[in-house]
């Protein structure tokens, strides 16, 4: 009887040990959190249908992340608004708390709340926060900052230093010298580049510079080159506008993995934001939007390569903070012509730059024939894209008004000012592609959630955005 009892106890102990080991094996040691800013369901589906049309098919050519085995739909409203902004949505995705529009890392009553990135750090993980826009923009800021106003860029930069994460990446700082306040107050502030260096950070300018400096760096900040920031510090270039040497989101992701993997004994948490899907949505620029989603998928492929090497210990979660633009796949006809968007070679913003160069070259006396040649080159008009008479007349009317005697009134969206002719060309190509937009702002539509790896089964059904960081913490076993 004693022997039987001992056998039972031994079996029970073995079962408990195996259960604990099994539980540990299922926990995510490596966590990737991808956020496509402004990426609603139609941004994803539209990109997949565009890929199919390029092959001469009607249907869907799946993106990598859309094939992940677990999926959910998340609501995005904030504590104060049915339609959220990126600050409130970022805070929900980072901390699990709703807040008012415009606030990062605090609740509606301005109480500071910690993020899943902080939970990871407190549990011994190495931590990275990265984006394709400024590192102090609303979404990345939500993971380390505590500010009632998302526009407090300099203070958010100070919070970045205080959080002490291992790796940060983006285009640059938005306001490294606190220029707005210093001008108003008549005083000088320490610049964020010096302050981060004093805090032990190595600053790399571009991916090649990162490769040179990473080995000796204890903590890393990766920005685009100074030359690129001199052109546009607010973001790395759109994928559709990319030139050789421009930093990419895939390179940022690769650098993050490389740097956070330096200490093999620790796990890591890496947030990667595709920030300019949102910008293209604010511009109602369908071709640029789809290219940004494709580029976001390329960054996720880098993480997936890592997942394939560590499938039992890696979790990848992909979602969005909100939908931007109210993108509709169809504008009345029971058809789509998304393949037409391939003819667009630059974003609306970069075509504005092209037109400005033409103005400069021709001393503002730009002929209609010159404009036609430009529209043919950058939008395929009168070449691969045939225009109706009314569309051509519309373009010419905009040309005559903006290049004629009247001064051009620039068209504004949230992030850019564009030449009227650039806006007209974009809208006509959207019409030809049979897509439409509800607004130049955000919408309250559900956003998709995709997951693969350890704990991915938690991401199913209809959920709220505040549940996502909590589920990530559960999957990784973070104590909070």
Secondary structure, 3 states (H helix, E strand, C coil): CHHHHHHHHHHHHHHHHHHHHHHHHHCCCEEEEEEECCCCHHHHHHHHHHHHHHCCCCCCCCCCHHHCCEEEEEECCCCCCCCCCHHHHHHHHHHCCCCCCCCECECCCCCECCCHHHHHHHCCCEEEEEECECCCCHHHHCCCCCECCCCCHHHHHHHHHHHCCCEEECCCCCCCCCHHHHHHHCCCCCCHHHHHHHCCEEEEECHHHHHHHCCCCCEEEEECCHHHHHHCCCECCCHHHCCCCCCCHHHHHHHHHHHHCCCCCCCEEEEEEECHHHHHHHCCCHHHHHHHHHHHHHHHHHHHHHHHHCCCCEEEEEECCCEECCEEECCCCCCCCHHHHHHCCCCHHHHHHHHHHHHHHCCCCCCHHHHHHHHHHHHCECCCECCCHHHHHHHHHHHHHHCCCCCCCCEECCCCEECHHHHHHHHHHHHHHCEEECCCCEECCCEEEEEEECCHHHCCEEEECHHHHHHHHHHHCCCC
